[in-house]
Amino acid sequence: MPNTKRPLDCCRLIAPLILLVGGCVPRPENEVVVYSALDQEFAAPMLSSFDRHVDSEIQVNARFDIESTKTIGLVNRILGERDRPVCDLFWNNEIIHTVRLQKAGLLKEIDWPVDTVWPAGCIASDGTWCGFAARARVLIVNKKLLPDPDQWPTSVLDLADPKWKGQGAIARPLFGTTATHAAVLENQLGQEKADALFREIQQNAVTLSGNKQVAQAVSAGQVAWGLTDTDDAVIERDLGFPVAIVYPDQQPDQMGTLRIPNTLAVLKDAPHPVAAEQLALFLMSPETEKRLAMGNSSQIPLFRSVKEQPRVLPEESVRWLDADFEAAADRWEPLAERLNGIFVD
């Protein structure tokens, strides 16, 4: 963990000098404002740990958005505040919209304390954000409706297969991790093939409002299976519903399972840059990943030193899709317009 007191002490020592030389009043570093798209029940304990770590010398002012479009809402808020920033640290529970802030030049480069070999695509090319504690995009299957595992779907592309018409479900891919997944698919397949796939999925699958709703529809037997996130799927399994979790696209000729990490980013013009970086470096740690892995959300660690494996992972190793999130984000805005036309309300 980085030293938590020295940077603040230095800041206090040089503050009078700044005041004399520049004539401007420095902002106190006893507060850090966090915008968090990660649910409060998961993020708040980690932020409380930081409070104890710095002996309450820095007050964490966390702001959570509880809407289903929370990530977009928080990002748009940051963009709207770009001339007078309020947020110091953005904790996102996905990645594409963090990259939007990177592309807008609003994030600060950080020397992240991660392994030398970090998963492909999970750290910014310019060091302005870093991913950790991932969720996987998985299939959740109702075992009563589909009792034979040999008959279960095995690929995300099965959502477009006519044999599953009306039996598979997907969240509308305009928000959250489903939007990120759509952008990654388009980057993998190209616009023409991806658009054809999305049109087939829209005609073939049941479209619901979010990943939680997909998982709940499967556990209730309203549909036989669906595409969702591991945290939503494992909740239904933990509640005792007859569901199984399938990591899709595991064959050598398939693309692999997509994992979408949480991301941390410090705003370039953060009102409290020293405190913000301290908090970012504190959170980007094996200990944070261990706690998120063992918690209710069962998030997947990226640090190799974390030996505790979340209960959502299968016993066999998983083939991961090496996603280029920065390239996918470049394609997002025109893709969103087309998806809005395909997946109409």
C-alpha positions in Angstrom: 0.0 0.0 0.0 1.3 3.5 -0.7 2.3 5.7 2.3 -0.9 7.6 3.2 0.5 10.4 5.3 3.6 11.7 3.6 1.8 13.2 0.5 -0.7 15.0 2.7 2.0 16.3 5.1 4.0 17.6 2.1 0.9 19.2 0.7 0.4 21.0 4.0 4.0 22.2 4.0 3.9 23.7 0.5 0.4 25.2 0.7 1.7 28.5 2.3 4.3 28.8 -0.4 1.7 28.3 -3.1 -0.4 31.0 -1.5 2.5 33.4 -1.3 3.8 32.8 -4.8 0.5 32.4 -6.8 -1.9 34.3 -4.6 -4.5 31.5 -5.0 -6.1 29.6 -2.1 -5.4 25.8 -2.4 -8.3 23.5 -1.8 -8.0 21.4 1.4 -7.1 17.7 0.9 -9.2 16.5 3.7 -12.0 15.3 1.4 -12.3 13.2 -1.7 -15.4 13.0 -3.8 -16.2 9.7 -5.4 -18.8 9.0 -8.1 -19.5 5.3 -7.9 -21.5 3.2 -10.4 -20.7 0.1 -8.4 -23.6 -0.5 -6.0 -23.3 1.1 -2.6 -23.5 -2.2 -0.8 -20.3 -3.3 -2.4 -18.4 -0.1 -2.7 -19.1 1.5 0.7 -17.2 -1.1 2.8 -14.1 -0.6 0.7 -14.4 3.2 1.1 -14.8 2.8 4.8 -11.6 0.7 4.9 -9.8 3.7 3.4 -11.2 6.0 6.0 -9.7 3.7 8.7 -6.5 3.4 6.7 -5.9 7.1 6.9 -7.1 7.5 10.4 -10.1 9.5 9.2 -7.8 12.3 8.0 -9.6 12.2 4.6 -13.4 12.2 4.4 -14.8 10.2 1.6 -17.8 11.8 0.0 -19.4 9.0 -2.1 -22.2 9.6 -4.5 -24.1 6.7 -5.9 -26.6 6.6 -8.7 -29.2 3.9 -8.3 -30.9 4.1 -11.7 -30.5 1.3 -14.3 -28.7 3.8 -16.5 -26.4 4.9 -13.7 -23.1 4.6 -15.5 -24.2 6.8 -18.4 -25.8 9.2 -15.9 -22.6 9.6 -13.9 -20.4 9.9 -17.0 -22.7 12.6 -18.4 -22.6 14.4 -15.0 -18.8 14.4 -15.2 -18.8 15.7 -18.7 -21.3 18.4 -17.7 -19.0 19.4 -14.8 -15.8 19.5 -16.9 -15.4 23.3 -16.5 -15.9 23.1 -12.8 -15.1 19.5 -11.7 -16.8 18.1 -8.6 -15.7 14.5 -8.8 -12.2 13.4 -7.8 -12.4 9.7 -8.4 -14.7 7.8 -10.7 -15.4 4.1 -9.8 -17.2 2.6 -12.7 -18.6 -1.0 -12.7 -17.9 -1.3 -16.5 -15.5 0.2 -18.9 -16.7 1.6 -22.2 -17.9 4.9 -20.7 -14.7 5.2 -18.6 -12.9 5.2 -22.0 -15.2 7.9 -23.2 -13.8 10.1 -20.4 -10.3 9.1 -21.4 -10.9 10.1 -25.0 -12.3 13.4 -23.8 -9.0 14.1 -22.1 -10.6 14.3 -18.6 -8.5 11.7 -16.8 -5.2 11.9 -15.1 -2.3 9.5 -15.8 -1.5 7.2 -12.8 1.3 4.8 -12.1 -1.0 1.9 -11.1 0.4 -0.7 -8.7 -0.6 -3.8 -10.7 1.2 -6.9 -11.9 3.7 -6.5 -14.7 1.6 -8.6 -16.9 -2.0 -7.3 -16.6 -4.9 -8.8 -18.6 -5.1 -7.5 -22.1 -7.3 -4.4 -22.4 -7.7 -4.0 -18.6 -5.5 -1.0 -18.3 -5.5 2.2 -20.3 -2.8 2.6 -23.0 -2.0 6.0 -21.4 -2.4 5.0 -17.8 -5.5 7.1 -17.1 -7.7 4.2 -15.9 -7.2 0.7 -14.6 -9.5 -2.3 -14.5 -9.9 -4.7 -11.6 -12.4 -7.1 -10.0 -14.2 -8.2 -13.1 -17.6 -9.7 -13.9 -18.0 -12.2 -16.7 -20.7 -12.2 -19.3 -22.3 -15.6 -18.9 -25.3 -17.7 -19.8 -27.8 -18.6 -17.1 -29.9 -21.7 -17.7 -33.0 -23.0 -16.1 -32.3 -26.6 -15.3 -36.0 -27.6 -15.1 -36.8 -26.3 -18.5 -33.5 -27.6 -19.9 -32.6 -30.7 -17.8 -30.0 -32.1 -20.2 -26.6 -30.2 -20.0 -25.7 -31.5 -23.4 -28.7 -29.5 -24.8 -27.7 -26.2 -23.2 -26.7 -23.2 -25.3 -22.9 -22.7 -25.4 -22.4 -19.4 -27.2 -23.5 -15.8 -27.1 -24.3 -16.3 -30.8 -27.0 -18.8 -29.8 -29.3 -15.9 -29.0 -29.6 -15.5 -32.8 -30.3 -19.2 -33.5 -33.9 -19.8 -34.6 -34.0 -23.1 -32.6 -34.0 -20.9 -29.5 -36.7 -18.4 -30.7 -38.5 -16.9 -27.7 -36.5 -19.1 -25.2 -33.4 -16.9 -24.7 -33.2 -13.4 -23.2 -30.9 -10.4 -23.4 -30.9 -7.0 -21.8 -31.5 -4.1 -24.1 -27.9 -3.3 -25.2 -27.9 0.4 -24.7 -26.7 0.5 -21.1 -24.2 -1.1 -18.7 -22.3 -4.2 -19.5 -24.6 -5.3 -22.3 -23.7 -2.1 -24.2 -20.0 -2.8 -23.5 -20.6 -6.4 -24.8 -22.3 -5.1 -28.0 -19.4 -2.7 -28.7 -16.8 -5.5 -28.2 -18.8 -7.8 -30.5 -18.9 -5.1 -33.2 -15.1 -4.5 -32.8 -14.6 -8.3 -33.1 -17.0 -9.0 -36.0 -17.0 -5.7 -38.0 -20.0 -3.5 -38.5 -21.8 -5.4 -41.2 -21.7 -8.8 -39.4 -22.4 -7.3 -36.0 -25.4 -5.4 -37.3 -26.8 -8.5 -38.9 -26.2 -10.4 -35.6 -28.0 -7.7 -33.6 -31.0 -7.7 -35.9 -31.2 -11.5 -35.6 -31.0 -11.4 -31.8 -33.7 -8.7 -31.7 -36.0 -10.9 -33.8 -35.2 -14.2 -32.0 -34.6 -13.4 -28.3 -36.7 -11.8 -25.6 -35.4 -8.3 -24.8 -35.6 -7.2 -21.2 -34.7 -4.0 -19.4 -31.5 -5.2 -17.6 -29.2 -8.0 -16.7 -30.9 -8.5 -13.3 -34.3 -8.9 -15.1 -32.8 -11.5 -17.4 -31.5 -13.6 -14.5 -34.8 -13.3 -12.7 -36.8 -14.3 -15.8 -34.7 -17.4 -16.2 -34.9 -18.4 -12.5 -38.7 -17.9 -12.7 -39.0 -20.1 -15.7 -40.3 -17.3 -18.0 -37.5 -18.1 -20.4 -35.2 -21.1 -20.6 -31.9 -19.2 -20.6 -30.4 -15.8 -21.0 -27.2 -13.6 -21.2 -26.3 -11.8 -18.0 -23.5 -10.9 -15.7 -22.0 -13.3 -13.1 -23.1 -11.2 -10.1 -26.7 -11.3 -11.2 -26.5 -15.0 -12.1 -24.9 -16.2 -8.9 -27.5 -14.4 -6.8 -30.3 -16.5 -8.4 -28.2 -19.6 -7.8 -27.5 -18.7 -4.2 -31.2 -18.2 -3.6 -31.8 -21.8 -4.5 -33.4 -21.5 -7.9 -32.7 -24.3 -10.4 -30.2 -22.5 -12.5 -26.8 -23.2 -13.9 -24.1 -20.8 -15.0 -22.4 -21.4 -18.4 -19.3 -19.7 -19.5 -19.9 -19.3 -23.2 -17.7 -19.7 -26.3 -15.1 -21.9 -24.8 -14.2 -24.0 -27.8 -10.9 -23.3 -29.7 -12.8 -21.9 -32.7 -14.9 -19.6 -30.5 -14.1 -16.1 -29.2 -14.0 -16.9 -25.4 -15.9 -15.4 -22.5 -15.9 -11.6 -22.1 -15.0 -10.3 -18.7 -15.7 -6.7 -17.9 -13.7 -5.1 -15.0 -14.6 -2.4 -12.6 -12.5 0.7 -13.5 -10.9 3.4 -11.4 -9.9 6.8 -12.8 -8.8 10.1 -11.2 -10.1 13.2 -12.9 -7.3 15.3 -14.4 -8.6 18.5 -12.8 -9.8 16.9 -9.6 -10.4 19.4 -6.8 -8.6 17.1 -4.4 -5.9 15.3 -6.6 -3.6 14.1 -3.8 -6.4 12.5 -1.8 -7.9 11.1 -5.0 -4.7 9.4 -6.0 -4.2 8.0 -2.5 -7.7 6.5 -2.6 -7.2 5.1 -6.1 -4.0 3.4 -5.2 -5.5 2.0 -2.0 -8.4 0.5 -3.9 -6.3 -1.0 -6.7 -5.0 -3.8 -4.5 -5.2 -7.6 -4.0 -7.0 -7.0 -0.7 -9.9 -5.1 -2.4 -10.2 -7.8 -5.0 -10.2 -10.5 -2.4 -13.0 -8.9 -0.5 -15.1 -8.4 -3.7 -14.4 -11.9 -4.7 -15.6 -13.3 -1.4 -18.6 -11.0 -1.2 -22.1 -11.4 -2.5 -21.1 -10.0 -6.0 -18.5 -12.8 -6.4 -16.2 -10.6 -8.6 -13.3 -12.1 -10.4 -9.8 -11.0 -9.3 -7.1 -9.9 -11.8 -4.2 -9.9 -9.4 -2.4 -13.2 -9.6 -1.6 -13.0 -5.9 -5.2 -13.4 -5.0 -5.6 -17.1 -4.3 -9.2 -17.0 -3.1 -11.4 -17.8 -6.1 -15.0 -16.5 -6.2 -17.7 -19.1 -6.1 -19.0 -18.0 -9.5 -15.9 -19.4 -11.3 -16.1 -23.0 -12.6 -13.6 -25.6 -11.6 -12.1 -25.8 -15.1 -10.1 -22.8 -16.4 -11.9 -20.2 -18.5 -10.9 -19.0 -22.0 -11.2 -15.3 -21.8 -11.9 -13.0 -24.8 -9.0 -10.5 -25.2 -11.1 -7.4 -25.7 -9.7 -4.1 -27.0 -12.0 -1.8 -25.0 -10.4 1.4 -26.3 -11.1 0.4 -29.9 -14.6 -0.7 -29.0 -15.3 2.7 -27.3 -14.3 4.5 -30.5 -17.2 2.7 -32.2 -19.8 3.2 -29.5 -21.6 6.4 -30.5 -22.5 5.4 -34.1 -23.2 1.9 -32.8 -25.5 3.2 -30.1 -27.6 5.0 -32.8 -28.0 1.8 -34.8 -28.8 -0.3 -31.7 -31.4 2.2 -30.7 -33.0 1.7 -34.1 -32.8 -2.1 -33.9 -33.9 -2.6 -30.2 -36.7 -0.1 -30.2 -38.9 0.1 -27.1 
